[in-house]
């Protein structure tokens, strides 16, 4: 039901040619959290320049020029490897092997707080949020919950009235098509009840139908899910520690948010916009 009413966009970030040179089916084992200087990744007979959050597959060769630096996080082994050039290095299943050159490899443990973020090395995915539909040239400009939401987030919808004497029907629908909440209003904003029980890791659709004079109508809809409690607490703890984290730690928090499917805040409308998943202070630190 939800999937039929809202097109869920997904933007998948992957690195072409990031598999091992000798085995195209090699699995990702690490993820890039820092890179500086001239670094190339050789895999699948191709050479690419790795970037932040890129996956690194087993067997990939990393070539660093003098002064270059790259940091790889191995989530499964809770390890961080910092490579410095010049040199050639090979990403193995659980570690990085130095092949040639005077450059070095430094290993350190991933602290438990960042380990709890449950980063995976397959790259990052940002799940999309809202779909707007209107009749003819009439469009309902609405903002509401999108992507992943934390349990304490207020679920607030607001919209710009298409004109005078319009009425609105607001509905919240679960992934099975069951209407969990429905209300009629003539206001231009509505906050869903805080007592509304929404289990984690399920998709929900909000839908606003506007009806006006002369049979005119317009609608807007969006999709979101609640983050599970363990993931939420891990993310909040890491975000609260952002000022004390190094560049790799801050990158892992950003990667965790994208991998969890947090969408950017919806565009504000009259009366305010949808609440962001982060507090203002944590959001500023995440940037």
N, C-alpha and C positions, 0 to 999 in steps of 0.2 A: 504494500500500500504506500509506505513512505517512499520507497524507491521509485514507484510509478509516478508520484506527484512531484518529486524533487530530483533534479539531475545532480548527482554528487560528483563534483569535479575532483580529480586527483592530479597533482603535479609531482611526478616521481623524479628524483635527482639521482642519476647514475653516471658512472664514468665509463665511456666506451673504451674497450680494450683494457679493462682493469683486471682481467683474469691472468693466470700464470701463462708464461710463454710456451710451456710444454704441455699444458692441459687447459683447454678452453673451459672446462667445467669446474675449475677450482673455485672453492667457496670463498667469500669474503672473510677475512680473519681479523682485520684491523680497520680503524677509521682515522682519517687525518684530522688533527686538532690544531696544529700550527704549521706554517710553512713560510720560509723566508729565503730569498736568494734563488739561484738557478738550480731547480730540481726537476728531474725527468723520471717518469715511471714507464718502464719497458715491459709490455705484456701483450700477448696475442699479436706479436709481430708489429706492434704499434708503439709509438712514443707519445705520451701525454704529459701535461704539466698538472700535477695534483693540486687540488684546492681544498679549502676547509670543508669538512664533513664528507669528503670523498671516501668511498670504500677502497680497501687494498686487499686484493685476493692473494691466496697462497701461491707462492712462486713468482710473484711480481718482483722485478728488479728496480731498485731506486738508485739513480745516479745523481750525486750531489757534486756541484762544482765547489771550488774553494770559497769558504765563507758561508756556504749555504747550510740550511738547517731545516729539519722537518721532525714533527712529533707524531707518533702513531700510538693509538690506544687500542689494546687488545682486551675487549670487554670480557670474553670468556675466561681469560687468565688473570683478569684484574691487574694488568701490567701496562706500563707506559714506557715507550722506547723513544729516546731522543737521539736522532742521527745528525752528525755534523760532517761536512765535507772538507776536503775532497775525498771521494770514495764511492764504491759500489756496494750495495747491500741487497740482500734477498729476504723477502718476507716469508718466513716459514709458518707452520700451523700455530705455534705458540710463542715464537720469538723472532727476532731479526738477526740475521747472520751477516757479518762483515765479510766481503769477498776480496776487496782490493783497495789500496789507497791508505793514506795516513789518517783519514777521518776516523771518528770514534762512534761508539754506541753506548749510551747510558740508559740503564734500566732502573725504574722505580715502581713501587706498588701504587695501584689506584686506591685512594683512600675509601673506606667503607661508605662515607656519605655520597660520593660520586658513583660508587659501585651500585648503590641502591637505585640509581636512575634507570638501570636496566637498558643501557644503550645497546643497540645491535649494529653490526658493521655493514649492513646491507645498503647503506645510504639513508637518506631522509625523505619523508613523504609529508606533504602538507595537504590535508584534506579540506576540501572547500565547503562552502558555507551556505550561501543563499541563492535562491533563484527568484527572479521577479517576473511576474506575468501581468499583462494588462489587456484591456479591450480597446482595440483601435490604437489611438495615440495616447490613451489615458493610462498612466502608470502610477501605482501606489508606491511611494518612496518610503520604505519601512526599514527599521533596523531591529535586530533581535539576536538571541543567542545563536552562535555558529561555531562549528568545529568542536573542540573538546572544552568542557566547562568543569570547574572545580565545584565541589559539593556546596561550598558556602556562597557561590556566586548568585546574586539575585538574577532572576530570569525576567528581564524587562523588555517589552516591545514598545516602540514608539514609531510614529509615522507622520508625514506631512499631509494634512487633510486635502483631498483633491478639490474641495470646495465647501460651500455652506450646505447645511442640511444633509449631511452624510451620516450613515450609521455603520458600525463595524461589528463583525462577528469574529471573535478570536478563539482558536481551537489549538489544543496540544494533543498530538496523536502519537501513539507508540508504533514500533516497527511491525506490529501485527494488525495495524489499522484501527486499534481501539482508541476512542476519544477519551482522554484522561481528564481534560478540562475544557469547558466551553463557556463563553460569556459574551453578552452583547454590551456594547458601549457606544456612546457618542463622543467620548473623549479621544484625544490623540495619543494616548499612552496607556499602557496596562502592565502592571507587574503581576506575574503569576504567584499564587499563594506559596509562602515559604513552607507550609505544611504539606505541599504536594510531594508525595514519595516517588522518586525516580531512581530505580536501581541503576547501578554503574554498568558501564560497558554495553549499553543498549542505545540504539538510535532513536531519536525523537524528532518529530516534525512540528513546527509551529506554523500556523496558517492564519492569515488575516484576510477576510473578505469584506470589501467596502461596497456599500450600495448607496446610490444617490438619486437625485431627481431624474425623471424621464427614463427610468429603467436602466440607468448607467451603472456599471460595476467595474471593479478592479480588484486585484488580489496580489498578495505577496506571501512568500513562504521561505523557510530556512530549515536547516537540519543541524542537530548537535547531538553530543553524547556526554554523559557524566564520566569523569575519571574515577577509577577504582581507588579505594581509600589508601592502600599501601603506596601506589604510585603518586597519589596526591601528596601524602606526607613526605615522601622522599623528595619530590620536586620543591615543596615549600621549604624544607630544611636547606636544600642546596641554594635556593634563591635568597634565603636570609643570610647565607654566608658569602654571597657574591663579592662583597668588598674585600674579603680575605683570600679569595681564590686567585690562582695564577691564570694565565691565558688559556691553558688547556682546560682547567676547571670551568672557566666561563664559557668556553666553546661547548663543553659537554652539556651544560645547562641549556644553552640555545638548541643544541642538537636534540636533547631530550624533549623539549617543548615541540619541536617540529615532528619528531617521531611519534609523539603522543597525539598529534593531530590538532594542536592549537592553531586556530585561525586568527588572523589579525583582527583587531576590533572593528566592528561594523561602523560605517560612516554615520556620524551623529545626525539626528534629525530634530525637529522642533520638540523641545522638552527634554533633550538629552539623548544620548545614544546608549547602545548596549554596554553593559559593564564589562571591562576587560578581566581576563583571568588572573592577572597579577595585581598586587597592590601598586600604588604609584611609585613607591620607593624601590620595590623589587624590580618593577619594569624599567626604571631608570638605570638600575645597576646592570640589568640584562643587556642593555644596549651598549 
